[in-house]
C-alpha cells in the first residue's frame, strides 16, 4: 500500500477542480459558443461561460471577484473590432483589460491567467480553439511553476 502525502492529494484535487471563467459578449462571442454546441465541439469541463450584454459594460470588479472566488483564469471574449453591436464595446473592453491586467499582476497572478480575445459570430471552432489554448496555457504555466 502506497501512502500519499496530504499536500500531493490536495494538489491533485485543486488541479481537477480548477475553474476557468470565460466572459462572453451576448453577440459574436456567445454565438461562437452556441455554434460550438450545435456542432458538438467540446472544450474543457473546467470552463464556466458567463454571458454579458457587452464586454465594454462590465466593471473591473467583476473580473477581480472571479479571482477572489477561486478562478484559476479569466478569459474575456468579445466581438472583433468594428463588429461591436454597441460601437464602443471593443475600445472599452481593451481599457478594462489593461486596467485589470495591472491589478491582477499586483495581486500576484500570472499573465497567462487573464486574457482578452475576439470571436466572430458563428465561429464555433475558433471559440473552442481560443478557449482550449487559454486552458492549455494555464495548465502549462501551472506545471512550469511546480
C-alpha positions, 0 to 999 in steps of 0.5 A: 500500500502506497501512502500519499502525502496530504499536500500531493492529494490536495494538489491533485484535487485543486488541479481537477477542480480548477475553474476557468471563467470565460466572459462572453459578449451576448453577440459574436462571442456567445454565438461562437459558443452556441455554434460550438454546441450545435456542432458538438465541439467540446472544450474543457469541463473546467470552463464556466461561460458567463454571458454579458450584454457587452464586454465594454459594460462590465466593471473591473470588479467583476473580473477581480471577484472571479479571482477572489472566488477561486478562478484559476483564469479569466478569459474575456471574449468579445466581438472583433473590432468594428463588429461591436453591436454597441460601437464602443464595446471593443475600445472599452473592453481593451481599457478594462483589460489593461486596467485589470491586467495591472491589478491582477499582476499586483495581486500576484497572478500570472499573465497567462491567467487573464486574457482578452480575445475576439470571436466572430459570430458563428465561429464555433471552432475558433471559440473552442480553439481560443478557449482550449489554448487559454486552458492549455496555457494555464495548465502549462504555466501551472506545471512550469511553476511546480 
